[in-house]
Amino acid sequence: MANRGNFSGRIGFILAAAGSAVGLGNIWRFPYLAGENGGAIFLLVYLCCIFLLCYPVMVGEIAIGRSAASDAFGSYSKLGGRKWGYLGLFGIIAGVLILSFYNVVAGWAFGYFLHISFGDLLSEQNFGTFFGTYVNDIIDLSSLGGLANSNLLFSLVFMVLTAVIVSQGIQKGIEASNKIMMPSLYIILVGIIVYSLTLPNAFSGVKFYLIPEFSELKIQTVVDGLKQAFFSLSLGMGALITYGSYLSKKENITSSAAVISIADTSVAFFAGLMVFPLVHFLAYKLNINPQEIGTSGPPLIFVVLPQIFHEMGPILGRIIGGSFFLLVCFAALTSTISLLEVPVAYLVDQKKMKRTTVVWLIALIIFVCGLPSMMSMGMIEWLNKLSFYRGQDFLTFIADMSDICLTVGGCLMCIFIGRRWGMANMDAELTHGNDRYMASGVRSYLHLTIKWIAPILLGFLSIVIIVEKFFGIENLF
Ligand code: PFF
């Protein structure tokens, strides 16, 4: 057991878990979902989901890991019997799926960082066309925007960086890298927000983002909010079981989970506070209505934001735009590390394989699994329009499947705690590092949520997402 590795203390654990949580989900997906779902009202729903539902699930997940001191499969098997181990395995497979497409998007962001900082992307005339060419042509080493373009290479570099860090182990790799990247990420984020708030028309964006319009509230808003909250906190697939397994018994799980949730939510919140003033600034510059700027969907940060950086002029645009994509890379890297650690911990713990060998092996497998996602942006026709998935592309398919895996995994995890492992065992685990836990109100709240509310709601959500995605009932409600 001694050679499994462990976090040096509370701060190391919190930074690593917050690093896992803060990722493309916060900076790439949260702002566009907020834009699609009415801005402030989505933010409100999202905050309710985080604190009413996701926080208890996070506490439960960390408690499982720390109690069993094993990987996702080992933890479920140890606490609930071998059959439950398959739930851990399901999580591990979900992690592999997520990392396969996540690394592709991270590679795009890394390429954009290089293109904006060192190439001449900002002098482009049409950012939509650039993005289309960029994601489509994965091995074009000829010059695009003044720089050799190959998002195959960029994704490979990203995966190699992830593998190098994970191969260094818990303290020297995961903890040390998060201790550098997380604070840097916050500094860049705050810097860009301060700057964006000084731009003309910025406060109209702030208003859209912060003043809720209750008439915009739909069930779809709640479904999107819950799905996003779950993905954003890295719940439901064993990442926090794995990280929790490296946490000392001295630490207080309930308060650490609160800090992690707040850290993650604040980055999502700040990402919105950065993006909406920028979008409204662009609307002002182009003399159009902000609604006319397509803020929906993945292209938000790859098409709309570069256009905004272009408007800032060649030098400032390069500095702000380069910093923005560096921020995205840091956020993505702290998450890819945690995604890779899940299968790695499984093979190290269960099969007694050497960490370094496992890391490179899994990284290679996942990279290869990501190729279809990468080639589904136009390069290969049938991957671009999957006939069994309503003509959507393969990357979207995998991303949607991941959402389903996380909510199903989360639902089953709550059932596991409530009906198999037992609330009493969870309480016993949470008492370590928190003597006052048994008499606290948090305990009743965790019990109510984990035993009843979360499994019912997550079960319902999983069914809604499956029906919605496979049968194309876009507006189910
Ligand atoms: N939480 C990450 C994000 O918001 O980008 C994504 C993620 C990382 C999901 C790790 C699941 C996970 F285990």
Residues whose N, C-alpha, C, O or C-beta is under 5 A from the ligand:
A	BS01	PFF	S20 A21 V22 G23 L24 G25 N26 F231 S232 L233 S234 M237 A239 S335 S338 L339
